[in-house]
Amino acid sequence: MNKIALYCRPGFEKECAAEITEKAAGLEVYGFPRVKDNSGYVMFECYQREDAERLIKELPFNSLIFARQMVLVGELLRNLPVEDRVSPIIGMIDGAVENAGDLRVEVPDTNEGKELLNFCRKLTVPLRQALRARNILLSKENSHRPVIHVFFIASGCCYVGYSFSNNNSPFFMGIPRLRFPSDAPSRSTLKLEEAFHVFIPADEWDERLASGMRAVDLGACPGGWTYQLTKRSMMVDAVDNGPMAQSIMDTGQVVHHQEDGFRYEPTNPNIYWVVCDMVEKPWRVSSLMADWLIKGWCREAIFNLKLPMKKRYEEVCQNLKMIEDKLKENGINAQISAKQLYHDREEITVHVRRIWASVPGRRDERD
Ligand SMILES: C[S@@+](CC[C@H](N)C(=O)[O-])C[C@H]1O[C@@H](n2cnc3c(N)ncnc32)[C@H](O)[C@@H]1O
């Protein structure tokens, strides 16, 4: 197996390809991406066969912004015989992995892909049995073992391979299934909820998304993101000239500031979170968020960068580099991650956590 399949949002294949090529080269893994516009995936073919497994082990999955999943696969299986689709799939994975913990029969996130999902569900049952009979798959699901992926790109046509459970997306098709809360003021509430799932480990939620924390929501109206914060019993300053949903104001946990988010200055010294969904140039938002972190106005920030039509990958890299440089120049040690979430459209979501600041007197993690 010498190829890596990267699932992505349809329309972002070029960004996904540019990113994997650059980040693989950073590990001295060289290869070339195969891109088909709007296909919902990219294939990265390594020149050296053994490099592909090294890549899925050593390239941290959460460092990839545009990939929803990263799977080591073999050659494309074409024209699977209708009377026995299972045997060729087994033939491809047998010897490559044993005692896997899970099986996912998946498709790209496109309309054509979704039409195959029913078939995938049906195939999963006999395939699982056959894999178990050969000890390729454990009899019980195990989240610490590799995951087998069968990725159907067309009818009768699939890639077969695996990912490592400590370096992949835990979600089927790389997409977390979140239910829209019927009392939330806007669908974009799901963006912030997904961001929490992606950026904050579940066992740290009690500490980092704790009840009673103070948060600021810049560009808050009508209140979908604020909803996520109030649901976790936080107190929120919501900044936006537009109107907030009455249901959000009725919680009694929100103060609405009808102001420009770029000029707003918090008066409370104990703000843990700032979140920002203002529709603005990415550079302006990135600079603003870096300033908030440098001034010690918050500990963690989650914000969206709306991407331009062209040179989107370059724009993302420049913005992240600027944030990193600014924080470093000011003695701030921070973790910076970014992801194009499933609920993001022409945008990505960035998370920055301030770990400590070297400037005396500034509030930090060691206080
Ligand atoms: C995409 S909407 C936010 C949706 C919100 N996150 C939600 O979940 O309901 C963008 C918001 O940013 C606000 N906005 C844009 N520029 C702003 C600025 N300079 N200051 C404050 N709000 C701004 C707009 O009024 C708009 O309500």
Ligand as a Chemical Component Dictionary entry (heavy atoms), coordinates in Angstrom:
data_LIG
# 
_chem_comp.id                   LIG 
_chem_comp.type                 NON-POLYMER 
_chem_comp.pdbx_formal_charge   0 
_chem_comp.three_letter_code    LIG 
# 
loop_
_chem_comp_atom.comp_id 
_chem_comp_atom.atom_id 
_chem_comp_atom.alt_atom_id 
_chem_comp_atom.type_symbol 
_chem_comp_atom.charge 
_chem_comp_atom.model_Cartn_x 
_chem_comp_atom.model_Cartn_y 
_chem_comp_atom.model_Cartn_z 
_chem_comp_atom.pdbx_ordinal 
LIG C1  C1  C 0  -22.346 34.649 10.711 1  
LIG S1  S1  S 1  -23.126 35.811 11.727 2  
LIG C2  C2  C 0  -22.885 35.155 13.320 3  
LIG C3  C3  C 0  -23.792 34.019 13.654 4  
LIG C4  C4  C 0  -23.660 33.606 15.091 5  
LIG N1  N1  N 0  -22.345 33.027 15.383 6  
LIG C5  C5  C 0  -24.701 32.594 15.446 7  
LIG O1  O1  O 0  -24.341 31.448 15.706 8  
LIG O2  O2  O -1 -25.898 32.947 15.501 9  
LIG C6  C6  C 0  -22.046 37.133 11.687 10 
LIG C7  C7  C 0  -22.414 38.271 12.626 11 
LIG O3  O3  O 0  -21.293 39.128 12.732 12 
LIG C8  C8  C 0  -21.765 40.426 12.928 13 
LIG N2  N2  N 0  -20.681 41.362 12.640 14 
LIG C9  C9  C 0  -20.028 41.547 11.470 15 
LIG N3  N3  N 0  -19.107 42.524 11.628 16 
LIG C10 C10 C 0  -19.164 42.919 12.913 17 
LIG C11 C11 C 0  -18.464 43.869 13.682 18 
LIG N4  N4  N 0  -17.502 44.619 13.167 19 
LIG N5  N5  N 0  -18.797 44.003 14.986 20 
LIG C12 C12 C 0  -19.756 43.255 15.548 21 
LIG N6  N6  N 0  -20.462 42.332 14.856 22 
LIG C13 C13 C 0  -20.169 42.165 13.556 23 
LIG C14 C14 C 0  -22.961 40.540 12.017 24 
LIG O4  O4  O 0  -23.846 41.561 12.472 25 
LIG C15 C15 C 0  -23.571 39.137 12.135 26 
LIG O5  O5  O 0  -24.599 39.117 13.091 27 
# 
loop_
_chem_comp_bond.comp_id 
_chem_comp_bond.atom_id_1 
_chem_comp_bond.atom_id_2 
_chem_comp_bond.value_order 
_chem_comp_bond.pdbx_ordinal 
LIG C1  S1  SING 1  
LIG S1  C2  SING 2  
LIG S1  C6  SING 3  
LIG C2  C3  SING 4  
LIG C3  C4  SING 5  
LIG C4  N1  SING 6  
LIG C4  C5  SING 7  
LIG C5  O1  DOUB 8  
LIG C5  O2  SING 9  
LIG C6  C7  SING 10 
LIG C7  O3  SING 11 
LIG C7  C15 SING 12 
LIG O3  C8  SING 13 
LIG C8  N2  SING 14 
LIG C8  C14 SING 15 
LIG N2  C9  SING 16 
LIG N2  C13 SING 17 
LIG C9  N3  DOUB 18 
LIG N3  C10 SING 19 
LIG C10 C11 SING 20 
LIG C10 C13 DOUB 21 
LIG C11 N4  SING 22 
LIG C11 N5  DOUB 23 
LIG N5  C12 SING 24 
LIG C12 N6  DOUB 25 
LIG N6  C13 SING 26 
LIG C14 O4  SING 27 
LIG C14 C15 SING 28 
LIG C15 O5  SING 29 
# 
